[in-house]
Amino acid sequence: MVKRGIGYLGARTRRLKQMGAEELNVLFQERIDANDKIEPRDSMPEEYRKHLIRQMSQHAHSEVIGMQPEGNWITRAPSLRAKKILLAKVQDEAGHGLYLYSATETLGITRDELIEKLHQGKAKYASIFNYPALTWADMGAIGWLVDGAAITNQVSLQKTSYGPYSRAMVKICKEESFHQRQGYEIIATMAAGTPEQRAMAQDSLNRFWWPSLMMFGPHDSDSPRSGNAMKWKIKRESNDVLRKRFIDKTVSQAELIGLTIPDKDLKWNEEEKSYDFGEIDWDEFWSVVKGGGPCNIKRLKHHKKAHTDGEWVRKAAAAYAQKQAKK
């Protein structure tokens, strides 16, 4: 590795300031194509920064909002072991949100601004969390399907072009992998239980299957931001490729525990060595994204209340930090 002195770095900084926007964009794309990691103080196009803020903040919001359906079942878990595992999982999700908010703040936006955008409806979170968790089997489906879909998407994000996002994803993926196994254990146990428990497990799969496929987003041809995301290597693989991979992996898992994927058009394609599947209800997807899901209003209302109720904690923490800084 060649060591660069302060004089070299200063000259390089002056040269970058003298470049035009087009020249800077060319230089930036060369770094992306060379698989360089982009760090917070590096020169980057404004559109790249904005895209990252949108995607990373949505990811952070999803981790935090996603605590709600599972947190609601902590007091109703069927055993002490189940309660301890679920409590640990919800705490993990809170930590993931904090990692991602911190990573997003490196782009020059504050956490307060990010949360304000969420409360104003200017920022989104994963639409899957706007569906209700009605039974204990849903804790299994969320872990198995929702976290399973998240892992399929997030594994490639470990190689995303923005350094802070990439590094956050390494730890998050390790923990989400455990969450997926924990969810599958719940659903497998219920599938092997009484007829009533097995029916509950199948019902949960029926309700969460299609929303889980929607988590990957619209078809690539209908996703206007996918082009730049792939060009800048923020995303490494397309929505449709990731969705297919999730289906291929999950079908065999369902078959192993005797559950049926709720898709009459699902069939193995020998030529492609992959499953063909039915058409997703995109009208439902867009309706939920735009606020028309079963729990959109409830989720956001709960988050606003928790944020307001926790204001004193944030103030106390800030005051303590200021006091420590003066020592």
matplotlib code that plots the C-alpha trace (Angstrom):
import matplotlib.pyplot as plt

x = [0.0, 1.4, 1.5, 0.4, 1.7, -0.4, 1.0, -0.3, -3.7, -4.0, -3.1, -5.7, -8.3, -7.6, -7.8, -11.1, -12.5, -11.4, -13.1, -16.5, -19.5, -19.3, -15.6, -16.2, -19.0, -16.7, -14.0, -16.6, -17.9, -14.4, -14.0, -17.4, -16.4, -13.1, -15.1, -13.7, -15.6, -17.0, -16.4, -18.2, -15.6, -15.2, -16.5, -19.8, -22.6, -25.5, -27.9, -25.9, -26.0, -29.8, -30.3, -28.4, -30.3, -33.6, -32.6, -30.7, -33.3, -36.0, -34.0, -33.5, -37.2, -38.2, -36.0, -37.7, -41.3, -40.8, -40.4, -44.1, -45.8, -43.3, -43.1, -46.8, -46.4, -43.7, -46.1, -48.2, -45.3, -46.2, -43.2, -40.4, -37.9, -40.0, -40.4, -36.6, -35.8, -38.5, -37.3, -33.7, -34.8, -36.8, -33.7, -31.6, -33.9, -33.6, -29.9, -30.1, -32.1, -29.4, -26.6, -28.4, -29.4, -25.8, -24.6, -27.1, -26.0, -22.6, -24.2, -24.9, -28.4, -29.4, -31.5, -34.1, -34.5, -34.9, -37.6, -39.4, -39.6, -41.0, -43.7, -44.6, -45.1, -42.1, -40.1, -41.2, -40.5, -41.0, -44.7, -44.7, -45.0, -48.4, -49.9, -51.2, -49.6, -52.7, -51.4, -48.2, -47.6, -47.2, -44.0, -42.7, -43.8, -42.2, -38.9, -39.0, -40.4, -39.9, -36.4, -35.6, -36.5, -34.6, -31.5, -31.7, -31.6, -29.1, -26.4, -25.5, -25.7, -22.6, -20.8, -22.6, -20.4, -20.9, -18.6, -20.6, -23.7, -21.6, -20.0, -23.3, -24.8, -22.1, -23.3, -27.0, -26.8, -25.3, -28.1, -30.9, -29.7, -30.3, -33.8, -34.7, -33.8, -35.7, -38.8, -38.5, -38.3, -41.5, -43.4, -42.0, -42.9, -46.5, -46.7, -45.8, -48.3, -52.0, -54.3, -55.3, -51.7, -50.9, -53.8, -52.6, -49.1, -50.6, -52.9, -49.9, -47.9, -51.0, -51.2, -47.5, -46.3, -47.3, -46.4, -43.0, -42.5, -43.5, -40.7, -38.2, -40.0, -41.6, -40.3, -37.1, -38.8, -41.2, -38.6, -37.3, -34.5, -33.1, -31.0, -28.8, -28.7, -27.2, -24.9, -23.5, -23.4, -25.6, -27.6, -25.6, -28.5, -32.0, -35.3, -36.5, -33.3, -33.4, -37.1, -36.5, -33.7, -35.9, -38.7, -36.3, -34.9, -38.2, -40.3, -38.2, -38.3, -42.1, -42.2, -39.9, -42.4, -45.5, -46.8, -48.1, -47.1, -50.3, -49.6, -51.5, -49.1, -46.0, -44.1, -40.5, -38.9, -36.4, -34.7, -34.0, -33.5, -35.8, -39.5, -42.0, -44.6, -47.9, -48.3, -48.1, -51.0, -49.3, -52.4, -52.3, -48.6, -49.0, -52.0, -50.1, -47.1, -49.3, -50.8, -53.8, -52.6, -54.4, -51.9, -50.3, -52.1, -51.6, -47.9, -47.1, -49.3, -47.5, -44.1, -45.0, -46.3, -43.1, -40.9, -42.8, -42.8, -39.1, -38.1, -37.0, -34.6, -32.9, -32.6, -31.1, -28.6, -27.6, -27.2, -25.0, -22.9, -22.3, -21.4, -18.9, -17.4, -16.5, -14.5]
y = [0.0, 3.4, 5.9, 9.4, 12.5, 15.6, 17.6, 15.0, 14.9, 18.6, 18.9, 16.2, 18.0, 21.3, 19.4, 17.9, 21.4, 22.6, 19.8, 20.3, 18.1, 15.9, 15.2, 14.4, 12.0, 10.2, 9.9, 8.7, 6.0, 4.8, 4.2, 2.4, 0.2, -0.6, -1.8, 1.0, 1.7, 5.2, 6.8, 9.7, 12.3, 11.2, 13.2, 11.8, 12.9, 14.5, 12.0, 9.1, 10.7, 11.3, 7.7, 6.3, 8.5, 7.3, 3.6, 3.5, 5.5, 3.3, 0.3, 1.8, 2.7, -0.8, -2.3, -0.1, -0.3, -4.1, -4.4, -3.6, -6.8, -9.0, -6.8, -7.2, -11.0, -10.9, -11.1, -13.8, -16.2, -19.8, -20.5, -18.7, -20.0, -18.6, -15.3, -14.9, -15.6, -13.2, -10.5, -10.9, -10.7, -7.5, -6.0, -7.0, -5.2, -2.1, -2.3, -2.8, 0.4, 2.3, 1.0, 2.1, 5.5, 6.1, 5.0, 7.3, 10.3, 10.0, 11.4, 14.8, 14.4, 14.1, 11.3, 13.8, 14.9, 11.2, 10.5, 13.7, 12.7, 9.4, 11.0, 13.4, 10.5, 11.6, 8.4, 4.8, 1.5, -2.1, -2.6, -6.1, -4.5, -3.1, -6.5, -7.7, -10.6, -12.4, -15.6, -17.1, -18.9, -15.4, -15.1, -18.1, -16.8, -13.4, -15.0, -17.6, -15.6, -11.9, -12.2, -14.9, -12.4, -9.7, -11.9, -12.8, -9.1, -8.0, -10.6, -8.7, -5.4, -6.4, -5.6, -2.3, 0.5, 2.8, 1.8, 2.6, 0.8, -2.2, -2.6, -2.3, -5.0, -7.5, -7.6, -7.3, -10.3, -12.5, -11.7, -11.9, -15.4, -16.5, -14.8, -16.8, -20.1, -19.2, -18.4, -21.6, -23.6, -22.0, -22.8, -26.3, -27.1, -26.0, -27.9, -31.1, -30.4, -30.8, -30.4, -27.0, -25.9, -27.3, -25.3, -22.2, -22.6, -23.1, -20.1, -17.9, -19.1, -18.3, -14.7, -13.9, -15.6, -13.0, -9.9, -11.5, -11.7, -8.0, -7.1, -7.3, -4.4, -4.1, -5.8, -4.3, -2.8, -0.9, 0.2, 3.7, 3.9, 0.4, 1.6, 4.0, 1.7, -1.0, 1.4, 2.8, -0.7, 0.3, -2.7, -5.7, -7.8, -7.0, -7.3, -10.2, -12.2, -11.9, -12.8, -15.9, -17.0, -16.6, -18.7, -21.4, -21.7, -21.5, -23.9, -26.9, -25.7, -25.6, -29.1, -30.4, -29.6, -30.5, -27.1, -25.9, -22.7, -20.8, -20.5, -22.7, -21.6, -22.6, -25.3, -26.4, -25.2, -27.9, -25.9, -22.9, -25.1, -22.7, -22.3, -20.5, -18.7, -16.8, -13.1, -10.9, -8.6, -5.3, -3.3, -4.5, -3.7, -0.1, 0.3, -0.7, 1.4, 4.4, 4.0, 1.7, -1.4, -2.9, -1.4, 1.7, 4.2, 2.1, 1.5, 5.2, 6.4, 4.0, 5.2, 8.8, 8.2, 6.2, 8.9, 11.6, 9.5, 8.9, 12.5, 12.9, 9.9, 11.6, 14.9, 13.1, 11.3, 14.5, 16.3, 13.5, 13.5, 17.3, 16.9, 14.1, 16.2, 19.0, 16.8]
z = [0.0, -1.0, 1.9, 0.9, 2.8, 3.9, 0.9, -1.5, 0.1, 0.2, -3.5, -4.4, -2.4, -4.3, -7.6, -6.7, -5.9, -9.3, -11.2, -12.8, -11.8, -14.9, -14.3, -10.7, -11.6, -14.0, -11.4, -8.9, -11.2, -11.9, -8.1, -8.0, -11.0, -9.2, -6.2, -3.9, -0.7, -0.6, 2.9, 4.5, 3.6, 0.1, -2.9, -4.1, -6.4, -4.5, -6.1, -4.7, -1.2, -1.4, -2.6, 0.3, 2.8, 1.4, 1.4, 4.7, 6.6, 5.3, 6.4, 9.9, 10.2, 9.2, 12.0, 14.6, 13.3, 12.9, 16.7, 17.2, 15.9, 17.8, 20.9, 21.3, 21.8, 24.4, 27.3, 25.6, 24.6, 25.4, 27.6, 29.5, 26.9, 24.0, 25.9, 26.5, 22.8, 21.5, 24.0, 22.8, 19.2, 19.6, 21.4, 18.4, 16.0, 18.1, 17.8, 14.1, 13.9, 15.9, 13.7, 10.6, 11.9, 12.9, 9.5, 7.8, 9.9, 8.3, 5.2, 6.8, 8.2, 11.8, 13.4, 14.4, 10.8, 9.7, 12.3, 11.5, 7.9, 9.0, 11.1, 8.3, 5.9, 3.8, 4.5, 4.3, 6.0, 4.9, 3.9, 5.5, 9.0, 8.1, 8.4, 11.8, 13.9, 15.0, 16.5, 18.0, 14.7, 13.2, 15.3, 13.5, 10.1, 10.7, 11.7, 9.0, 6.0, 6.8, 8.3, 5.6, 2.9, 4.6, 4.8, 1.1, 0.4, 3.0, 2.4, -0.9, 1.0, 2.9, -0.3, -0.9, -2.1, 0.9, 3.7, 6.8, 5.4, 4.3, 7.8, 9.6, 7.4, 8.4, 12.1, 11.2, 8.8, 11.5, 13.9, 11.3, 10.4, 14.0, 13.9, 10.8, 12.4, 15.5, 13.5, 11.5, 14.8, 16.0, 12.8, 12.5, 16.1, 15.4, 12.2, 14.1, 16.9, 17.2, 14.2, 15.5, 15.8, 12.4, 10.9, 12.7, 11.2, 7.7, 8.1, 9.1, 6.0, 3.9, 5.2, 5.2, 2.0, -0.6, 1.6, 2.0, -1.7, -1.9, 0.4, -2.5, -4.2, -7.7, -10.8, -12.0, -15.0, -12.6, -10.2, -11.3, -8.7, -9.4, -12.4, -10.4, -7.4, -9.5, -11.4, -8.1, -6.6, -3.7, -4.7, -6.1, -7.3, -8.7, -7.0, -9.3, -8.8, -5.1, -5.0, -7.0, -4.7, -1.7, -3.2, -4.3, -0.8, 1.1, -0.9, 0.2, 3.8, 3.7, 2.2, 4.9, 7.7, 5.6, 4.9, 1.5, -0.2, -1.1, -4.8, -7.2, -10.1, -8.2, -10.2, -10.7, -14.0, -14.8, -17.6, -15.3, -12.2, -10.3, -9.4, -11.5, -9.4, -9.6, -10.2, -7.1, -6.3, -7.1, -6.4, -2.8, -2.6, -3.8, -1.6, 1.5, 0.5, 0.1, 3.6, 2.9, 4.8, 7.8, 10.3, 8.7, 10.9, 14.0, 13.5, 12.9, 15.8, 18.2, 17.0, 17.4, 21.0, 21.9, 20.5, 22.5, 25.7, 25.4, 24.9, 28.6, 28.1, 25.1, 27.0, 30.0, 27.8, 26.0, 29.3, 30.7, 27.5, 27.8, 31.5, 30.7, 27.9, 30.3, 32.6]

ax = plt.figure().add_subplot(projection="3d")
ax.plot(x, y, z, "-o")
ax.set_aspect("equal")
plt.show()
